[in-house]
Amino acid sequence: MTNTYRELVIGGVLIAPIVSYAAIALLAFLMLRPLLRFIGFARIFSNPSLAELCLYVAMFGMLALFF
């Protein structure tokens, strides 16, 4: 059984589902950043930028996998 993807149509232009997943993950991650700063996420890792990138990629992967 194959998974059928629904394209997003904006102004007559078809947007691939992967682009919409990336945008949703980015918005969710940007809303999560203040919470991460509040709990001290950057102090836990030696390279906080890389840790944030990994968190974004994990969120993106979960969206692509389950939606």
Secondary structure in CASP SS format (residue, H / E / C, confidence):
PFRMAT SS
TARGET T0000
AUTHOR 0000-0000-0000
METHOD secondary structure of the structure
MODEL  1
M C 1.00
T C 1.00
N C 1.00
T C 1.00
Y C 1.00
R C 1.00
E C 1.00
L E 1.00
V E 1.00
I E 1.00
G C 1.00
G C 1.00
V E 1.00
L E 1.00
I E 1.00
A C 1.00
P H 1.00
I H 1.00
V H 1.00
S H 1.00
Y H 1.00
A H 1.00
A H 1.00
I H 1.00
A H 1.00
L H 1.00
L H 1.00
A H 1.00
F H 1.00
L H 1.00
M H 1.00
L H 1.00
R H 1.00
P H 1.00
L H 1.00
L H 1.00
R H 1.00
F H 1.00
I H 1.00
G C 1.00
F H 1.00
A H 1.00
R H 1.00
I H 1.00
F C 1.00
S C 1.00
N C 1.00
P H 1.00
S H 1.00
L H 1.00
A H 1.00
E H 1.00
L H 1.00
C H 1.00
L H 1.00
Y H 1.00
V H 1.00
A H 1.00
M H 1.00
F H 1.00
G H 1.00
M H 1.00
L H 1.00
A H 1.00
L H 1.00
F H 1.00
F C 1.00
END
